[in-house]
């Protein structure tokens, strides 16, 4: 990054830095914390740890220091104790997988993310019968079997499964873009971010958190869809702002800041300000639409809609507050960043995620290349011996090479 794209610090060290927007002041709802946080968060972390998803002690300790239990408590403040425990398990499972794709062994492995997506979806659709050595898959099986046992409305269940599929496919595309160093235009990036940010899943879990049963046609109301997208954008775009320093240090360009700098040929600070306005405008859009929302003809439904929209508001507020108190984005400087909003650019650093993925293997590029050469040799020989069957032979090689490109998987 050139020096022209950096705001210089005013201290004697002149360390490159930038200023993040003030989102706390525009929080759409008061910050609240679930009262069961203290007795539940560590139990949930121990549950995740029992699956062995973090074999590296350093990475396990780093993951536990992020305080995902507090994020869960801020987002689902009204869930009862039983459901709050399951929500903690869900958030832990989500971030465990997300970190593999963002900072771990899958961050540039398109084949791997596609296969992982297939396994996780099988685990969610058949949580009590599907077996896999993939540890994250086991985590999701355990989680979802208990969610079904606790009780979730058919609509919320379907929405969670559908949006999880969207999330996993979007993560795959995000990883492919990263592996090819592809930077999308701003609008296309935001559309992809709405899926790979996982907020659609989290909103469906919000329905579960309060035992809501909102009719499909109500949630399809245009104003509610606008509010869902607005809240989604607020969380994921503000997250891109908060996480930018870590991502740039790891050489990651898949965020709204890099996207904006490229499309607008602007400085880092100008991109921060632009992204900040996107967030601010969407907070206002959400509030404006909420004021215009009609009654749906039932006191119960109207009340549940307001509860659901409250979950969306809590996610926005929680994202602002948790990002500035967790170690995840600013480490030991979190309190100072919250006070000053000034962030000092980090030097390049190693990835924080697990490079080893327990229970999951794909063939390496070298192995795939060797298999491709071997397959072509075999087919060439077959074509020489059985020339009249050339067409069939070409269909066979196309199928084999396509399978080989997808790699192999232990499942």
HELIX and SHEET records of a PDB file:
HELIX    1   1 UNK A    3  UNK A    5  5                                   3    
HELIX    2   2 UNK A   24  UNK A   26  5                                   3    
HELIX    3   3 UNK A   37  UNK A   49  1                                  13    
HELIX    4   4 UNK A   57  UNK A   64  1                                   8    
HELIX    5   5 UNK A   68  UNK A   75  1                                   8    
HELIX    6   6 UNK A   81  UNK A  103  1                                  23    
HELIX    7   7 UNK A  110  UNK A  125  1                                  16    
HELIX    8   8 UNK A  135  UNK A  150  1                                  16    
HELIX    9   9 UNK A  154  UNK A  179  1                                  26    
HELIX   10  10 UNK A  186  UNK A  196  1                                  11    
HELIX   11  11 UNK A  199  UNK A  210  1                                  12    
HELIX   12  12 UNK A  216  UNK A  219  1                                   4    
HELIX   13  13 UNK A  222  UNK A  249  1                                  28    
HELIX   14  14 UNK A  256  UNK A  264  1                                   9    
HELIX   15  15 UNK A  268  UNK A  292  1                                  25    
HELIX   16  16 UNK A  299  UNK A  323  1                                  25    
HELIX   17  17 UNK A  327  UNK A  330  1                                   4    
HELIX   18  18 UNK A  331  UNK A  333  5                                   3    
HELIX   19  19 UNK A  334  UNK A  340  1                                   7    
HELIX   20  20 UNK A  365  UNK A  385  1                                  21    
HELIX   21  21 UNK A  387  UNK A  389  5                                   3    
HELIX   22  22 UNK A  390  UNK A  406  1                                  17    
SHEET    1   A 3 UNK A   7  UNK A   8  0                                        
SHEET    2   A 3 UNK A  16  UNK A  19 -1                                        
SHEET    3   A 3 UNK A 342  UNK A 344 -1                                        
END                                                                             
